[in-house]
Amino acid sequence: MMFFILVVAALLRFYKLNEGLWFDEILTAVRYVRLPFLKLLFAFDSENQHFMYSILARMSVSLFGEHSWSLRLPAALFGIGAVWMLYIFGKTVTSRMEALIASALLSVSYFHIWFSQNARGYTGLQFWTIASGYLLIRSLELGDRKNWLFYGTSIALGMFTQLTMLFVPIAHFLIFLFDRKKTWDGFLYGFVWSGILTLILYSPVLGKMFHTLGEESTVAIWKQPMWTLLEIARGMKQHFAGGVVLLVAAAAIFVAGIISYVRSNPMVIALLLLPVAIGSAITLGLGHPLWPRFFFFNFGFAVLVLVRGVLSLSSTLTADRLGTAPGMIVCLILIALSAAGVRKVYAPKQDFVAAQNFIEQNRLPADVVGTVGRISFVYQDFYHLPYRKLETPGALRSAMSSGNTWVLYIFPEDVRTLYPQVLSTLESDFDLVKTFEGTLNGGTVYVRHSR
């Protein structure tokens, strides 16, 4: 059965893997993956550098050439691996049947497929999070050095994938401190070893790290927890076909799953909630944007809790008279509803190509095409198009005096913060002639034309 689930997971993640890239993927390709391998090992100029992912993507591109699918191949493979790893973890903390259902639900998850087709380190981070959770439980139970070494290695590899993994070992160490089976071997061969190995992996860039960590937000609302919650809710509406009603029902089921695990195996809830709470507190305390994707690493545990909630509620409502049958039926319905929403994922994350094609089909030879904000990097550094940066009022006026002017931009709130006068002119003196939606929330490409 698990083999069939993995085959489905692979087919869903490889299908249309070559669709258009979004801004962060393009940033990864240009700034890191295109570098010579030796330079890549010493490149750390922003948090956008997910080291293990960049190295694996560089290897993939070297083998297959630079395509969207080859840039995304490591993410797809880690995504498939995370489905398998959730089953391994699930068997440890609950029944084999619950583990299979959770893996099946994860395999057809809109969110999981989206991130598995995203050339970033998030599915790798999720894989190492689930793996380290599994190894922590085994190490605490068995207490042998071999398992603790495996645990420490998985933490270090997760840290090398993406630095938000730091929230996981902090949470694990708190669990370790309060566990009756803790030993000095666990401390030394697990936590100390993970720290040493992490330092070794990052040793080429340790001097740069403290200068580049800490992303300043250009938009104040991006640092507000309510904005984060609303973004998560908007994304969840895409996860299940059925909208708000099913979203509320899923929340109730999730709470039931938490209650059930608190009673039967509280370790699962600690692994789920502690890293999220610690990560949120640290991120907000540093004034860093709290992107919803920061919580994706724990999505697998959340799916496991959701499945437990379904089975627990159905058992309570039927007073165990019908056994597990009603709960199994509801789980199959959830899987079907999740699968029904998958078709929406197969589109460009940000449709830069369609926007470019639209302008090329409608512009006159003498027309000026310009860009404002982050989209300038996309068209000039990735696609190598001769579009002009129009990021000052003077540059925009000069373009307008030359004739008809087309302007492209993304993330309007970001543009409003960085180039307020330019955006004001665009909104007053230009027509919004076309918008190009993508699967990225807020990733619309805007095309304006001078009146």
C-alpha positions in Angstrom: 0.0 0.0 0.0 2.8 2.4 0.9 4.5 1.7 -2.5 1.3 2.8 -4.3 1.1 6.0 -2.2 4.7 6.8 -3.1 4.0 6.2 -6.8 1.0 8.6 -6.6 3.1 11.1 -4.7 5.8 10.9 -7.4 3.4 11.3 -10.3 1.7 14.3 -8.8 5.1 16.0 -8.0 6.7 15.4 -11.4 3.6 16.3 -13.4 4.1 19.8 -14.9 7.3 20.3 -12.9 8.5 22.6 -15.7 6.0 25.4 -15.2 7.1 29.0 -14.7 9.3 29.9 -11.8 8.5 32.6 -9.2 10.7 35.3 -7.8 12.5 33.4 -5.0 13.2 30.5 -7.3 14.7 32.9 -9.9 16.8 34.5 -7.2 18.1 31.1 -6.2 18.9 30.2 -9.8 20.7 33.5 -10.6 22.6 34.2 -7.4 23.6 30.6 -6.4 22.8 27.8 -8.8 24.6 29.5 -11.8 27.8 30.0 -9.7 30.8 27.7 -10.2 30.6 25.0 -7.6 33.6 26.3 -5.5 32.1 29.8 -5.4 28.7 28.4 -4.4 30.3 26.9 -1.3 31.4 30.4 -0.2 28.2 32.3 -1.3 26.0 33.6 1.6 24.7 37.1 0.9 21.1 36.6 2.1 18.7 34.3 3.8 17.7 33.2 0.4 20.7 30.9 0.3 19.4 27.4 1.3 22.8 25.7 1.1 22.0 22.1 0.7 19.3 22.9 -1.8 21.5 25.1 -3.9 24.2 22.5 -4.0 21.8 19.7 -5.0 20.2 22.0 -7.6 23.6 22.9 -9.0 24.3 19.2 -9.4 20.9 18.6 -11.1 21.4 21.6 -13.5 25.0 20.3 -14.3 23.6 16.9 -15.3 20.4 18.0 -17.1 20.9 21.6 -18.1 19.0 24.6 -16.7 15.3 24.1 -16.8 12.5 24.8 -14.3 12.2 21.0 -13.7 15.9 20.5 -13.1 16.0 23.4 -10.7 13.1 21.9 -8.8 14.1 18.2 -9.0 15.7 18.1 -5.4 12.5 19.7 -4.0 10.3 17.0 -5.7 12.5 14.2 -4.4 12.5 15.5 -0.9 8.8 15.9 -1.1 8.4 12.3 -2.0 10.8 11.4 0.7 8.8 13.3 3.3 5.7 11.3 2.4 7.6 8.1 3.1 9.2 9.6 6.3 5.8 10.5 7.7 4.8 6.9 7.4 7.9 5.8 9.2 7.3 8.3 12.0 3.6 7.6 12.1 4.2 3.9 12.7 6.3 4.8 15.7 3.6 7.0 17.4 0.3 5.4 16.3 -1.1 2.5 14.3 0.1 1.5 10.9 -3.3 2.3 9.4 -3.2 5.9 10.7 0.3 6.3 9.4 -0.8 5.1 5.9 -3.8 7.4 5.9 -1.7 10.4 6.9 0.9 9.6 4.2 -1.9 9.3 1.6 -3.4 12.6 2.6 0.1 14.3 2.4 0.7 12.8 -1.0 -2.4 14.6 -2.5 -2.0 17.8 -0.5 -2.1 21.0 -2.6 0.4 22.6 -0.2 2.8 19.8 -0.3 2.8 19.4 -4.1 3.2 23.2 -4.4 6.3 23.2 -2.2 7.6 20.0 -3.9 7.6 22.0 -7.1 9.3 25.0 -5.5 13.0 25.3 -6.1 13.7 26.0 -2.5 14.8 24.0 0.6 11.4 23.7 2.3 10.6 20.1 1.5 14.1 19.2 2.5 13.6 21.0 5.7 10.4 19.1 6.3 12.1 15.8 5.5 14.8 16.4 8.1 12.3 17.7 10.7 10.2 14.5 10.5 13.4 12.3 10.4 14.9 14.0 13.4 11.6 13.7 15.3 11.6 10.0 14.6 15.2 9.6 15.6 14.7 11.6 18.8 11.9 9.2 19.9 14.0 6.1 19.0 17.1 7.6 20.7 15.2 8.4 23.9 13.7 4.9 23.9 16.9 2.9 23.1 19.5 5.3 24.5 22.3 4.0 22.2 25.0 6.3 20.8 24.4 5.2 17.2 20.8 6.5 17.1 21.9 9.7 18.8 24.6 10.2 16.2 22.0 9.7 13.4 19.8 12.2 15.2 22.5 14.8 15.5 23.4 14.3 11.8 19.8 14.8 10.7 19.6 18.0 12.7 22.8 19.3 11.1 21.7 18.4 7.6 18.4 20.2 8.3 20.3 23.3 9.5 22.4 23.1 6.3 19.2 23.0 4.3 17.7 26.1 5.9 18.5 27.9 9.1 14.9 28.0 10.4 15.6 24.4 11.3 17.1 25.9 14.5 13.7 26.1 16.0 13.5 22.3 15.9 16.6 21.3 18.0 15.7 24.0 20.5 12.3 22.4 20.9 13.9 18.9 21.0 16.3 20.0 23.7 13.4 21.1 25.9 11.7 17.7 25.4 15.0 16.0 26.2 15.5 18.0 29.4 12.1 16.9 30.7 12.3 13.3 29.6 13.1 10.7 32.3 15.3 8.7 29.9 17.7 11.4 29.1 21.4 10.5 29.3 24.8 12.3 28.9 25.2 10.2 25.7 22.1 11.9 24.3 23.4 15.3 25.1 26.9 14.7 23.7 26.3 12.5 20.7 23.0 14.1 19.8 22.9 17.8 20.6 26.6 18.6 20.9 27.4 16.6 17.8 24.7 18.4 15.8 26.1 21.7 16.8 29.7 20.7 15.8 28.6 19.3 12.5 26.5 22.4 11.7 29.5 24.6 12.3 31.7 22.4 10.1 29.1 22.6 7.3 28.8 26.4 7.6 32.6 27.0 8.2 33.2 28.5 4.7 30.7 31.3 5.4 30.7 31.7 9.2 32.3 35.2 8.9 29.5 36.3 6.6 26.5 34.8 8.4 26.0 37.4 11.1 26.1 40.2 8.6 23.5 38.7 6.3 21.1 37.1 8.7 18.0 39.1 9.6 15.7 40.2 6.8 14.3 43.7 7.0 10.7 43.9 5.9 9.9 46.6 3.4 6.2 46.3 4.3 5.1 46.7 7.9 2.0 44.4 7.6 4.3 41.5 6.7 5.5 41.5 10.3 2.0 41.3 11.9 0.9 37.8 13.2 -2.7 38.5 12.0 -1.5 39.0 8.4 0.3 35.6 8.7 -2.9 33.9 10.0 -5.0 35.4 7.2 -2.4 34.3 4.6 -2.5 30.7 6.0 -6.3 30.7 6.0 -6.3 31.9 2.3 -4.0 29.2 1.4 -6.0 26.6 3.3 -9.1 27.5 1.2 -7.2 26.1 -1.8 -6.2 23.0 0.0 -9.7 21.5 0.3 -12.3 21.8 -2.4 -15.3 23.2 -0.4 -14.0 26.5 1.0 -14.7 28.0 4.4 -17.1 25.4 5.7 -14.6 22.6 5.3 -11.9 24.9 6.7 -13.8 25.4 9.9 -14.6 21.6 10.1 -10.9 20.8 9.6 -10.0 23.2 12.4 -12.4 21.4 14.8 -11.1 18.0 13.7 -7.5 19.2 14.3 -8.3 20.3 17.8 -9.9 16.9 18.5 -6.7 15.3 17.2 -4.5 17.4 19.5 -6.7 16.4 22.5 -6.4 12.7 21.6 -2.6 12.8 21.2 -2.2 14.8 24.5 -3.9 11.9 26.2 -2.2 9.0 24.4 1.2 10.4 23.2 1.9 14.0 24.1 5.4 13.8 22.4 3.7 14.2 19.1 2.0 17.5 20.2 5.3 18.7 21.6 7.0 18.0 18.3 4.2 19.8 16.4 3.7 22.9 18.6 6.9 23.7 20.4 9.0 24.5 17.2 6.2 26.7 15.9 5.8 28.6 19.1 9.6 29.1 19.6 10.0 30.1 15.9 7.2 32.6 16.0 8.5 34.2 19.2 12.1 34.5 17.9 11.0 35.7 14.4 8.7 38.4 15.7 11.2 39.4 18.4 13.8 40.0 15.8 11.3 42.1 13.7 11.5 39.6 10.9 8.6 39.0 8.5 6.6 35.9 9.7 6.1 34.2 6.3 3.5 31.4 6.4 6.1 29.1 4.7 8.1 29.2 7.9 5.6 26.7 9.4 5.7 24.2 6.5 8.4 22.1 8.1 5.8 20.9 10.6 3.0 20.3 8.1 3.5 16.5 8.2 2.9 16.3 11.9 -0.2 18.5 11.5 -1.6 16.0 8.9 -1.0 13.1 11.3 -2.9 15.0 14.0 -5.7 15.8 11.6 -6.2 12.1 10.8 -6.2 11.2 14.5 -8.9 13.9 15.0 -11.2 12.3 12.4 -10.8 8.8 13.9 -11.2 10.1 17.4 -14.3 12.2 16.7 -16.0 9.4 14.8 -15.3 7.0 17.6 -16.8 9.4 20.1 -19.9 10.2 18.1 -20.7 6.6 17.4 -19.8 5.4 20.9 -17.5 2.8 19.3 -20.6 0.9 18.1 -19.5 0.9 14.5 -15.8 0.6 15.1 -13.4 2.5 12.9 -15.5 2.3 9.7 -17.1 5.8 10.0 -13.7 7.4 10.6 -12.1 5.5 7.7 -14.9 6.7 5.4 -14.4 10.3 6.5 -10.6 10.0 6.0 -11.2 8.7 2.4 -13.6 11.7 1.8 -10.9 14.1 3.1 -8.3 12.5 0.8 -10.7 12.8 -2.2 -11.5 16.5 -1.4 -7.8 17.2 -1.1 -7.1 15.5 -4.4 -9.9 17.5 -6.1 -8.0 20.7 -5.3 -4.7 19.5 -6.7 -5.5 20.6 -10.3 -5.2 24.2 -9.2 -1.5 23.7 -8.4 -0.4 23.1 -11.9 0.1 26.6 -13.2 3.0 29.1 -13.1 3.6 30.3 -9.6 4.1 33.8 -11.1 3.3 34.2 -14.7 6.2 36.3 -15.9 6.3 34.6 -19.4 2.6 35.3 -20.1 3.0 39.0 -19.1 6.1 39.3 -21.3 4.3 37.7 -24.3 1.3 40.0 -23.8 3.5 43.1 -24.0 5.4 41.8 -27.0 2.2 41.1 -28.9 0.7 44.5 -28.1 3.6 47.0 -28.1 4.7 49.1 -31.0 8.3 49.1 -32.1 8.9 52.6 -30.5 7.2 51.8 -27.2 9.2 51.8 -24.0 8.9 48.8 -21.7 10.0 49.3 -18.1 10.0 47.6 -14.7 9.7 48.7 -11.1 10.8 46.8 -8.0 11.7 43.1 -7.7 10.4 42.3 -11.2 13.4 44.2 -12.6 15.7 41.4 -11.4 13.5 38.8 -13.1 13.4 40.3 -16.6 16.9 41.7 -16.7 19.0 39.2 -14.8 17.2 36.0 -15.5 15.5 36.5 -18.9 18.1 39.1 -20.1 15.5 41.4 -21.6 16.3 45.0 -22.4 13.5 46.4 -20.2 14.4 49.7 -18.5 14.3 50.2 -14.7 11.8 53.0 -14.0 12.3 53.3 -10.3 12.6 57.1 -9.9 10.1 59.8 -10.9 12.7 61.2 -13.3 13.2 57.9 -15.1 9.5 57.4 -15.4 8.9 60.9 -16.8 11.8 60.4 -19.3 10.2 57.1 -20.5 6.8 58.7 -20.9 8.2 61.6 -22.9 9.8 59.1 -25.3 6.3 57.7 -26.2 3.9 55.0 -25.2 5.2 53.3 -22.0 4.5 49.8 -20.6 5.4 49.1 -17.0 5.4 45.8 -15.1 5.6 45.2 -11.4 4.8 42.7 -8.6 4.1 42.9 -4.9 2.4 46.4 -5.0 2.7 47.0 -1.3 6.5 46.4 -1.6 6.6 48.9 -4.5 4.4 51.4 -2.6 6.9 51.3 0.3 10.1 51.6 -1.7 8.9 53.7 -4.7 5.8 55.6 -3.5 6.0 58.4 -6.0 6.5 56.1 -8.9 3.5 53.9 -7.9 1.4 57.0 -7.4 2.2 58.1 -11.0 1.5 54.7 -12.3 -1.9 54.6 -10.6 -2.9 58.1 -11.8 -1.4 58.3 -15.3 -1.4 54.7 -16.4 -4.2 52.2 -17.2 -4.1 48.8 -15.6 -4.5 46.9 -18.8 -3.8 43.3 -17.6 -3.0 41.2 -14.5 -1.5 37.8 -14.6 -2.4 35.6 -11.6 -0.2 32.8 -10.4 -0.5 30.1 -7.7 1.6 32.2 -5.4 -0.7 34.1 -3.0 -0.1 37.8 -3.8 2.1 36.9 -6.7 0.1 38.7 -9.4 2.1 40.4 -12.3 0.7 43.9 -13.0 0.9 45.4 -16.5 0.1 49.2 -16.9 0.2 51.3 -20.0 0.5 55.1 -20.2 -2.6 57.0 -21.3 
